Amino acid sequence: MSEGILITGVPGFIGSRLALRLRGRGRPLFLLCEPRFVEETRALARRLGELDATVVCGDITEPGLGLAKDDAERIRAEVGEVYHLAAVYDLAVPEDFARRVNVVGTRNVLDFLSGFGEGRVRHNYVSTCYVAGAREGMIFENELDRGQSFKNHYEATKFAAEVLVERSKASIETRIFRPAIVVGDSKTGETAKFDGPYPTFGAVMMGWLVVTPGPGRARPNIVPVDYIIDCLATIPERPDTAGKTFQLADPNPLTARELVELVAERLGAPRPRLRLPEAFFRPLFRVRKLVELSGITEEAFPYFNHYQVFDTTNTRSALSGTGVECPPLPAYLNQILRYYRERAELPWRFDSPP
């Protein structure tokens, strides 16, 4: 098996950090990017050391990944491992676009890998815990299709893509990674964008979050990006991991209500005083100012009371003895909030910033 590693999804935040993590292994890296991101990706390659990193332009939505013939031939000759991270990560994404990138793009990657020949490449595919869709309760790593419905096109298309990857295991050595909700670095708070739970954090910072929908019984599963990178870099090197699925999730997540109250406590901000039934809350999304005040977008709303717990047995077993563990959110929340406050330029209303 060749030594090179191909990474899709650069110069995205996770893809770029993964490349920086893998550079110390002495294996050549191939960074697949769209033409519009070529300059940013070349800058990343310079950080990696240009002798060790090659930028290749392509498009996963095109057959053959849109690669030039010479690039495709070189990759097949020199690459033995692929990390497929490229995807649309957006709860509000339109169906056509999500399907083109997440499903067609993944099918094209699998078709490309099938041309390597048996046993010549291994595939590390990044999915999401939320392929579980509208299921409730415990979600096990070896479960995928349970006839579930989905809350949005992001979930539905990532599920469809994972089905394709699961089928490919018969001919391609594969590991499937399902991250939960990824936030910034647990040590520095650094992140590339403020989505997911960040608007809710901002509403608490501003003292706006005075009403929550329902009891907040969900357990939003938040994990720092450095933990995700540790898992992606470490697990493929561990024995007996081929063919398995790994949920990269916090084994002890807070409830949504506990999370909001903890954020308020760390910020010295007022805690929510009122709860509205979900049926009363939904019409409020028509009023933009109320959405801003709540910090909960219409796309994120279903997650506030949707109870899911993600099993991490495979992940914890693969990481045993490596020193890699998912840190509890309270241990790094201050770093996340501090970075967000400083970069988002929100007015500060309280006396005890983290």
C-alpha positions in Angstrom: 0.0 0.0 0.0 1.4 3.4 -1.0 2.2 5.9 1.7 0.5 9.1 0.5 -2.7 10.5 2.1 -5.4 12.3 0.2 -7.7 14.7 2.1 -10.9 16.2 0.7 -12.6 19.1 2.4 -9.6 21.4 2.5 -9.1 24.3 3.3 -12.0 23.7 5.7 -11.4 24.0 9.4 -11.3 20.3 10.2 -9.5 19.3 7.0 -6.8 21.9 7.5 -6.3 20.9 11.1 -6.1 17.3 10.2 -3.5 18.0 7.5 -1.4 19.9 10.0 -1.7 17.0 12.5 -0.7 14.4 9.9 2.4 16.2 8.6 4.7 14.8 11.2 4.3 11.3 10.0 6.6 11.7 7.1 3.9 10.7 4.6 3.2 12.9 1.5 -0.2 14.7 1.6 -2.4 15.5 -1.3 -4.9 18.3 -0.6 -8.0 18.2 -2.9 -9.7 21.6 -3.2 -12.1 23.4 -5.5 -10.4 25.9 -7.8 -11.9 28.8 -5.9 -10.0 27.7 -2.8 -6.7 27.0 -4.5 -4.8 30.0 -3.1 -5.9 29.4 0.4 -5.0 25.7 0.1 -1.6 26.6 -1.3 -1.0 28.8 1.8 -1.8 25.7 3.9 0.6 23.6 1.8 3.4 26.2 2.5 2.7 25.8 6.2 3.0 22.0 5.8 6.1 22.2 3.8 5.7 22.1 0.0 7.8 19.0 -0.4 5.4 17.1 1.7 2.1 18.6 0.5 0.6 18.7 -3.0 -2.4 20.8 -3.9 -4.7 19.2 -6.5 -7.7 21.0 -7.9 -10.9 19.1 -8.4 -14.6 18.9 -7.6 -16.1 15.9 -5.8 -19.5 16.5 -7.5 -17.9 15.7 -10.9 -17.0 12.2 -12.2 -13.4 11.3 -11.4 -13.5 14.1 -8.8 -13.0 16.6 -11.6 -9.2 15.8 -11.5 -6.9 16.4 -14.4 -5.7 13.0 -15.8 -2.1 13.4 -14.6 -3.3 14.3 -11.1 -5.6 11.3 -11.0 -2.9 8.9 -12.1 -0.4 10.3 -9.6 -2.9 10.0 -6.7 -3.7 6.4 -7.6 0.0 5.6 -7.8 1.1 7.4 -4.6 -1.9 7.4 -2.2 -2.8 4.6 0.1 -5.2 6.3 2.4 -8.1 8.8 1.9 -9.9 11.0 4.4 -13.2 12.1 2.8 -14.3 15.2 4.7 -15.8 17.3 2.0 -19.5 17.9 2.6 -22.2 20.5 3.2 -22.5 21.1 6.9 -25.6 23.3 7.1 -29.0 22.5 8.7 -30.7 24.9 6.3 -29.1 23.6 3.1 -31.4 23.2 0.1 -32.1 19.6 -0.9 -30.6 19.7 -4.4 -27.3 21.2 -3.3 -27.1 18.9 -0.3 -27.7 15.8 -2.4 -25.2 16.9 -5.1 -22.4 17.4 -2.6 -23.1 14.9 0.1 -24.5 12.0 -1.9 -23.3 12.4 -5.4 -19.9 13.6 -4.1 -19.5 10.6 -1.9 -20.5 8.2 -4.7 -17.9 9.8 -6.9 -15.2 9.4 -4.2 -16.2 5.7 -3.9 -16.0 5.2 -7.6 -12.6 6.8 -7.7 -11.4 4.6 -4.9 -12.6 1.5 -6.7 -10.1 2.2 -9.4 -7.2 1.7 -7.0 -7.4 -2.0 -7.0 -8.2 -4.4 -4.1 -6.3 -3.8 -0.9 -4.4 -0.7 -2.2 -6.3 2.0 -0.4 -8.2 2.5 2.9 -11.0 5.0 3.4 -11.7 7.1 6.5 -15.1 8.6 5.9 -16.5 11.5 8.0 -20.2 11.3 8.5 -22.2 12.7 11.5 -24.0 11.4 14.5 -27.2 12.9 13.1 -27.7 10.3 10.5 -29.9 9.0 13.3 -32.4 11.6 12.2 -35.6 11.6 14.2 -34.8 8.5 16.2 -34.9 8.9 20.0 -33.0 7.3 22.9 -29.8 5.4 22.6 -28.1 5.4 19.2 -25.6 2.6 18.8 -22.5 2.8 16.5 -23.5 -0.3 14.6 -26.9 1.1 13.7 -27.7 3.0 10.6 -31.0 2.3 8.8 -33.8 1.9 11.3 -36.5 3.4 9.0 -36.0 6.8 10.5 -37.2 10.1 9.2 -35.1 13.2 9.2 -35.3 16.8 10.5 -33.6 18.4 7.5 -31.9 17.8 4.2 -28.5 17.8 5.9 -29.3 14.7 8.0 -31.1 13.0 5.1 -28.2 13.4 2.6 -25.5 12.4 5.1 -27.5 9.3 5.9 -27.8 8.5 2.2 -24.1 9.0 1.8 -23.3 6.8 4.7 -25.4 4.0 3.3 -23.2 4.1 0.1 -20.1 4.0 2.2 -21.4 1.1 4.3 -22.0 -0.9 1.1 -18.5 -0.2 -0.1 -16.9 -1.9 2.9 -17.1 -5.2 0.9 -14.4 -4.0 -1.4 -12.6 -1.1 0.3 -11.1 -1.1 3.8 -13.2 1.5 5.6 -13.7 3.3 8.9 -16.7 5.6 9.4 -16.5 8.5 11.8 -19.6 10.2 13.1 -18.8 13.5 14.9 -21.4 15.1 17.1 -21.7 18.9 17.2 -18.2 20.3 16.7 -17.1 23.5 18.4 -13.7 25.2 18.8 -10.5 24.0 20.2 -10.7 23.0 23.9 -7.4 24.8 24.7 -7.7 28.0 22.7 -11.4 28.2 21.7 -10.4 28.7 18.1 -13.0 28.0 15.4 -13.7 28.9 11.8 -17.4 29.9 12.1 -20.0 30.5 14.8 -22.8 28.2 14.0 -24.4 25.3 15.9 -24.7 26.3 19.6 -22.9 29.7 19.2 -26.0 31.8 18.5 -27.5 30.5 21.7 -24.3 31.4 23.5 -24.5 34.9 22.0 -28.1 35.4 23.2 -27.1 34.5 26.7 -24.1 36.9 26.5 -26.5 39.7 25.6 -29.0 38.8 28.3 -31.6 38.1 25.7 -32.3 34.5 26.4 -35.2 34.8 28.8 -37.5 32.1 27.2 -36.7 28.5 26.3 -38.9 26.1 24.3 -40.3 23.3 26.4 -38.3 21.5 29.1 -35.0 21.4 27.2 -34.7 17.7 27.7 -32.4 17.0 24.7 -28.7 16.4 25.3 -26.9 18.5 22.7 -23.7 16.5 22.2 -20.9 19.0 21.9 -17.3 18.0 21.2 -14.2 20.2 20.6 -12.4 20.1 17.3 -9.1 19.0 18.7 -10.8 15.8 20.0 -12.1 15.1 16.6 -8.7 15.5 15.1 -7.1 13.3 17.7 -9.7 10.6 16.8 -9.2 10.9 13.1 -5.5 10.7 13.4 -5.3 8.0 16.0 -8.1 5.4 15.3 -7.0 4.4 11.8 -3.6 3.4 13.2 -5.2 1.2 15.9 -5.6 -2.6 15.4 -9.0 -4.2 14.7 -10.7 -0.9 13.7 -11.3 -1.6 10.0 -14.9 -2.0 9.0 -16.2 -0.3 12.2 -18.1 2.9 12.8 -17.0 5.4 15.5 -19.3 8.0 17.1 -17.1 10.9 18.2 -19.3 12.1 20.9 -19.3 13.2 24.5 -20.3 10.2 26.6 -21.8 12.4 29.3 -23.5 15.4 27.6 -25.5 18.0 29.5 -29.2 18.6 28.8 -30.1 21.6 26.8 -31.5 23.3 29.9 -28.3 22.5 31.9 -26.2 23.8 29.0 -28.0 27.2 28.8 -27.8 27.6 32.6 -24.1 26.7 32.7 -23.3 29.3 30.0 -25.3 31.9 31.9 -23.5 31.0 35.1 -20.1 31.3 33.5 -21.0 34.7 32.0 -22.7 36.1 35.1 -25.8 36.5 32.9 -29.4 36.0 33.9 -30.8 32.5 33.5 -33.9 31.9 31.4 -37.0 32.5 33.5 -39.8 31.2 31.3 -40.6 28.1 29.3 -43.0 28.1 26.4 -44.5 24.9 25.0 -43.1 24.1 21.6 -46.4 24.7 19.9 -46.3 28.3 21.0 -42.7 28.8 20.1 -42.8 27.8 16.4 -44.8 30.8 15.1 -42.2 33.1 16.7 -39.7 32.2 13.9 -41.7 34.5 11.6 -40.6 37.4 13.7 -36.9 38.0 13.1 -36.2 40.0 16.2 -37.6 37.3 18.4 -35.4 34.8 16.7 -32.4 37.0 17.5 -33.5 37.4 21.1 -33.9 33.7 21.6 -30.6 32.7 19.9 -32.4 29.6 18.6 -32.9 29.4 14.8 -35.7 27.6 13.2 -33.4 24.9 11.9 -31.8 24.3 15.3 -35.2 24.4 17.1 -36.0 20.6 16.8 -32.7 19.7 18.5 -33.6 21.5 21.8 -36.0 18.8 23.0 -35.1 15.9 20.8 -33.7 13.2 23.1 -30.8 11.2 21.7 -27.8 9.7 23.4 -24.9 8.4 21.3 -23.1 5.2 22.2 -19.3 5.5 22.0 -18.2 1.9 22.8 -16.2 1.4 19.6 -14.5 4.8 20.0 -13.5 4.4 23.6 -12.2 0.8 22.9 -10.1 2.0 19.9 -8.7 4.9 22.0 -7.9 2.8 25.1 -4.3 3.3 26.2 -3.7 6.2 23.8 -4.5 9.0 26.3 -7.1 10.5 23.9 -10.4 11.2 25.7 -13.3 13.5 25.1 -13.0 16.3 27.6 -16.2 17.3 29.5 -17.7 20.5 28.2 -17.6 22.3 31.6 -13.8 21.9 31.5 -13.3 23.9 28.3 -16.4 26.0 28.1 -14.7 29.2 29.2 -12.2 29.0 26.3 -15.1 28.6 23.8 -17.0 31.5 25.3 -13.9 33.8 25.5 -12.9 33.2 21.9 -16.5 33.7 20.7 -16.9 36.9 22.6 -13.6 38.4 21.4 -14.1 37.5 17.7 -17.8 38.0 17.4 -17.6 41.6 18.6 -20.7 41.3 20.7 -21.3 44.1 23.3 -20.5 42.9 26.8 -23.2 43.4 29.3 -21.9 41.6 32.4 -19.1 41.9 34.9 -17.6 38.5 34.9 -16.5 37.3 31.5 -14.9 33.9 31.4 
